[in-house]
Amino acid sequence: MSPVQVRPSPLLPPVFLVLAAIASVQFGAALAATLFSEVGPGGAVFLRVAIAAALLAALWRPSVRGRARADLALAAAFGVVLGAMNLLFYLAIDRLALGIAVVFEFVGPLGVAVATSRRRLDLVWVAIAGAGIALLSAGDLGRLDGLGVVFALGAGGCWAAYILLASRLGDAFPGGHGLALALVVAAVLLVPVGLVSGGAELLDPSVLGIGAAVALLSTAIPYSLELEALRRMRTAVFGVLMSLEPAVAAMAGLAVLDQRLAATELAAVALVVAASAGISWTDRLAVLD
């Protein structure tokens, strides 16, 4: 992340699933930012998670009966991480440009890639991705909103936990059952935030329509694709493929929010694409060996 009966074919390579998830979640985030003036970041994230939870619960019909307590605790922990990650990220993009927020958020998956790396060459690709991230943020550090940076870094920490927990959740639950349960937990936890931030505006038909689109693009589709990908690839590879997030976020910000790309951002795009291609290539060689 499929929620809308999109069940990724085993013939599709996991790298493709991750790339599709990245594009979906970033364009969904850009669309969600258009709701902030009406329901605030808290209202937008509540709509996103609650609608996605309802969709996946209806699709998968998960049950807690017969499940081990450890599995249920894992789903609950994943739900807490999902709720916190999404809320912190929306608070960040309310204060920072989308591409810049993702730059700081990316410290999470980059840390996972470093921590789980098994080959020295992986660290080379991580370094290249890190250089791209540094280049993307270098020109704006002096005028960034400090609290926005803190929110983005917090979201990055949750993202790291998400990567590590997602692979375990995919092993513990079939299909999207674990994800559906986790999203229900996240939605319940976000109820107070959503009501305080959005109030009666949450029931506006236009807001609900955009919220439904955001739920599909930013939660249901990408999380389902990511869980499937993590069943078939190393977390280190997944983490470095996430280096594309700042680049795609910058493109989504340009297309949806008219946030212009600077020359340094274009150079950063080239670096992170090179890093992602490199890690995918070396992983394929390892499989062939």
N, C-alpha and C positions, 0 to 999 in steps of 0.2 A: 500494500500500500500503500474475491472483490465483492464488494458490497452491493453492487447493482448487477449481481450475477456475472461479474467479470471474474472468471476463474482462470488465472494465467496458465497458459499451456506449458507443460514441462519442456516443450520444444523451444520456448523462448528463453534465451540466455538470461541469467540473473542480472547481468550488467544492464541489459535493456530494461528490465523491470525497475531497477534503481533509477535509471535516467528518466523513465516515464514518471516515476514517483516524484522526482525532483521538480520536473516541469509543472506537474499538477499542483504540488504544494505551494510553490512560489507564486504562480499566477493566482491561486486561491488566496494567498496572503495579500497580494496587491488588491484583489477585489474586496477583501474584508476591510482594508483600510478605508475604503469609500463609505463604510458604515459608521466610522468613529464619530463623525459629527452628529449623528442621530442617537446612537446607543452607547457610545464610548467603547474603549477596548474591552472592558469587562462584559458588556452586553453582546459584543460581536463574538467573543470567544465562547460565551455560554451558548449562543445560538448555534455556532459551528459544532460544538461538542454534543449538545443535546440532540440536534437533528441527526447527526451521524450515529449517535448511540441508538436512536429510535430506528433508523434504517437498518443498521446491522443486527439489532435485536430481532427485528421482524424477519430478516433474511435467514439468520442462522438459528434462531430460537435456542439460545444457549441455556443449559440447565446446570444448577449447582448440585443436583442430586447425584450421588455416586462419585463425586469428585473428591480427591484427596485434599485434606486441609492445606497441604503445602502448595498444591496447584491453585487453590482459591486465593491463598495469601499472595501468590505470585501475580495473579490477575489483578488483585486489589492494589498491590504495589505498583504495577504497571499503570493502573488507572490514576493513581496519585501523581506519578511522574508525568503522564500525558497532560493532566489538568494543569500542573504547575508549569510545564514547559510551554504550553500554548498561552497561558495567561501572561507569563513573563515576556514571551516573544511579542505579543500584541501590545503590551505596555511599552516595549522597546521601540516598535515601529511607529508608535504614536509620537515618539520623540526623535527618532532617527530615520534617515532614508532607508528604504528596504534593503538595498544592497549592503550598506554599511552595517546595519543591524545583524545581517547574516554573517558578515565578516567576523564580528566578535562572537556570535553564537557558535561559529565553527570551531572554536577552541575545544569544544566537547568531542566531536567526532575525530578531530585531529589527535587529541590526547589518547583516544581509544586505539587509533591506528598505531601510534608509537608504542603504547603499552602492550599490544597484542602482536606486534611484529615478530616474525620468525626468521626473516632474511634481512641481511644488511642492505640489500638493494631497495627494500621497501622504505627504509629510512631516507634514501636519496629522493624518492618520489614525494615523501612527506615534506622534506626540506624544500623542494620546488613548490609544492602547494603552499607551504608556509610563507615563502617569498612572495607569492602572488597575493596572499592575504595581507601581508605587511604593506605591499605596494598599493593595494586597494585602499587601505586605511590611512596611509602616511600623510596624504595631503589634507585630511580633514580633522586630524586629532585636536588641533587647537580650537576648533569651534564646535565640537560635539557636545551634546547634552550629557553631562556626567551621569545623571540618574538613568538615562536611556542606555548608556554603556553598561551600567551595573545590571540592569534588567536583561540585556542581551547576554552578558556573561553568565548570569544565573540560568537563562534558558539553555545556554551551551552546556552547563553542568547537567541539567536535566536531560539534554539530548544524549550525552554520554551514557547516562543511566538507561535511557530508552534503548540504545543500541545493544547494550549488554543484556538487558532484560528481554528484549524482543526475540532474540534467538532462543532463549529458554522457554518463552511463552509459546513459540511456534512448535517446539518439541513436546510441550505438555498438553496442548489442545489441538484437536483437528480443525482444519479449515480456519474460519474466522471466529470460532466460539470464544477463544480467550480474548481476542480483541473486542468483541461485542461486550463481554462482561466488564472489561477494563474501562470501556467508554461509558458504560452505565455508572460506574463508580466515579469517573471524572465528572460526568454531567451533574450528579448529585452534589459533589463537592463545590461545583461552580454556581449552584443555584443562588446563594446569597450575593455573590459578586455580580451575577447577571441582573438580578432584580434591582440592586442598588444602582448599578451603572445605567441600565437600559430602561427600567420602569415600564410604563404602558407602551412605549414606543416599540417594545419587542413584539407586540401583536399587530403592528402595522403591516398590511399585506406586502408592500414593496420591500420592507425590511426582511420579512420572513422569506420572500422569494430569493433575495440576495443571500440571506443566511443559509438557505438550502443549497444554493450553488456552491457557496464557500464550504459547507459541510462535505459535499461530494469531492470537490477539488482538493481541499486541504486536509481532510481527515479520512473519509471512508475509502477513497480510491488509493491515495498514496500509502497509507498505513497497511492496507491489505497487500499491495505490491511489495512493500518492504519486508513484511513478514515472510512472504513467499520467497523473496530473494535471499533472506537470511537463513532459510532452510538449506540453501544450496551454495553458499559462498562463505568464505572466512570473514569474521568481523573486521579484520584489518583491511581487507579489500573494500568492504562496505564503507568503512570509515573514510578512506582516502577518496573513494568515488564521490563522497559527499563534498569533496573540495569544489565540485561544480556548483554547489549551492550559491555562493556569492555571485558567480557569473550569471546564473539563471535569475537570481533575485534582482540583479541590476537590470537585466533585460525586461523582466516583468515590471519593475518600477518605471522603466522608460515607456513601455507599451501602455500600461494602465494608468500610471500616476504622473506621467510626463517628467520623470526624474532623469535628467540628462546624464549620459556617460562621459566621463573625462578621458583624456588620453591615457592617464595612468590606470584607469579602470579597464580600458581595453587591453593594455599590456598584462594586467592581472588575469584577465580572462584567458589569455594565451598560456600563461603559466599554469593555471589550475587545470586547463584542458590537457596540457602536456602531462601533468602529474597523474591525472585520472587515466589517460591512455596508457601511461607507463605502468601503473600498478595493475591494470587489467592485462597487459601484455605479459608481464612477469608471472602473474598468477596462472595464466593459460599455459605458459611454459612449464610451470611447476606441476600442473595437472598432467601434461603430456609426458613429463619425466616419470 
